[in-house]
Amino acid sequence: MFVGVLTFQVLLHNSRSLKQKRGKIKPLLHQLHKKFNVSAAEIGLNDKWSQSLIACAMVANERSFIVKSLQEISKFIEDTFLDMQFFDMRIEIW
């Protein structure tokens, strides 16, 4: 059994409050859960209006499946959420 985690930072342009930030992050987390069946949550930078730290986690029997899936997630968010900037993406597998 393998556990994989994708972490990345998000820069939210034009976010002027925590309420606006939540309004942009919540749909992102929902799409990740719905489309890829991963656990996704904001894990850091909670008090910053224009930044967020997100993590996606998944468990599988094959390491290659996790790597492929987390790479697909990375590409999906960059192609879909164009009003956000994603950086410092890391995949860790145990």
Secondary structure, 3 states (H helix, E strand, C coil): CEEEEEEEEEEECCCCCHHHHHHHHHHHHHHHHHHHCCEEEEEECCCCCCEEEEEEEEEECCHHHHHHHHHHHHHHHHHHCCCEEEEEEEEEEC
